[in-house]
Amino acid sequence: MVAMSQNGIKITVQKFPPPLPLVWACLPDGGDQVTRLHKVHYRAIWRSRNLLGALEMMALFLLWPFLLFPRIRQATRRNGAMIEQRTGKSRLRQMWEQLVLAAKFGIRPDFYYKMEFFLPERLQLAGGYVHRYATKDSLYRLLKPDGVGLSPLTDKVGFARYCEERDLKVAPIIAALQGGQIVGPFNGLPPIDLFIKRTRGRGGSGAELWTYADGRYHTREGLDLDADALLARVTELSKREPYLVQERLVNDAALRDLCQGALATVRMVSAINEQGEPEAIRAVFRMPSRAESIVDNYHAGGIAAAIDLATGELGSATDMGLAPSLGWVDVHPISGAQIKGRVLPRWPEMLALVLRAHGQFADRAIIGWDVALTDQGLVIVEGNAASDTDIIQRCHRAPLSQSRYPELMNWHLTKLGRM
């Protein structure tokens, strides 16, 4: 990965430059909304390079086939046989399609299987997908206005306080720790189940669930500590990076057959539209798929189902699609509880909560919200400034070109003069 800056904005590029998209930067403006976004991405890459960086890009351009073919081989070895059995499409044909998609649209081999481009109806829509590397490496960063302090999203402590000040219910913070010290108010660890996580953690990595019983805290792995020892443990962890201690949230009884003891959440992406009002783009319901999971994160082995924004009805659920063994399921793989066709309780309220919340963060063009229906009511778990696009495209089995996402992102980029 290479990192440079464009007008002070950090632009990163994975060392996988596909031939045709790289020259999109030289083409005139125009095209469909997704193509325009990808042009902005590749232009940002070139503009952020100095002479040495440009030469490096050209070298990577020439090395592209040698970087691509090992990835094609790895993705096909993992998925090809089962896809051939399921669809009749030979592994050689799958490899050829991966090559074409990579050259034409910058689609990486694993994405070929994630988004099921081995299916003819999906292959025809390949140009309409917005890629994770484009949004996270440049586009989300380009959406930030120059010289403006934004409402807090990445700072979990600041986010919680900001929400509480605006009457938005969030998971309460019991303790924030950094550098081996407790930061802010602290009244001791309460005798309740606790959830401990890295302040800047992603995908649930580093999270710990501690259940309280008989005056002590316990983990599923067999750790057993009193309050002082647990606090000392988190204090030691915080010497390497900041940590949070929060009350464990439990889903409402109506959803517990889908959560396996972890907290199942809705991920909803919203955007500020041309009228300056929040607008829901897409939503999915995330669930753990393993009995030992303590988080529902999609990238931590969870599953997710598309949500119909109008009704709150769930579609079939799926995992990330890195291997085709799970595919799509209509019932939960562990509990057997019905997923497809199920309507989420209090859906209109949840939708309204997200739109009201984004109204309080209106300086943020696009936000991915994590919201839970708990036994304490609706709770905002998190707001994500760089929301993942893979989950909302795979679960909906449709590219973001079939939503308002690229249109609104282009509108904001144009308004900021970043096109």
Salt bridges, closest charged atoms under 4 A:
ASP29 OD1 - ARG43 NH1 2.67
GLU84 OE1 - ARG91 NE 2.90
GLU97 OE1 - LYS89 NZ 2.99
GLU97 OE2 - ARG93 NE 3.13
GLU116 OE1 - ARG122 NH2 2.91
ASP146 OD1 - ARG418 NH2 2.68
GLU165 OE1 - ARG166 NH1 3.28
ASP193 OD2 - ARG248 NH1 3.21
GLU208 OE2 - ARG233 NH2 2.57
ASP224 OD1 - ARG216 NE 2.62
ASP224 OD1 - HIS218 ND1 3.62
GLU236 OE1 - LYS239 NZ 3.05
GLU241 OE1 - ARG198 NE 2.95
ASP257 OD1 - ARG342 NH2 2.78
GLU274 OE1 - ARG404 NH2 2.79
GLU279 OE2 - ARG404 NE 2.85
GLU292 OE2 - ARG290 NE 3.23
ASP296 OD2 - ARG286 NE 3.68
ASP319 OD1 - ARG394 NH2 3.85
GLU349 OE1 - ARG346 NH2 2.99
ASP370 OD1 - ARG267 NE 2.56
ASP370 OD2 - ARG286 NH2 3.22
GLU382 OE2 - LYS156 NZ 3.45
GLU382 OE2 - LYS197 NZ 3.93
ASP388 OD1 - ARG132 NH1 2.83
ASP388 OD2 - HIS299 NE2 2.95
ASP390 OD2 - LYS114 NZ 3.14
GLU407 OE2 - ARG404 NH1 3.28
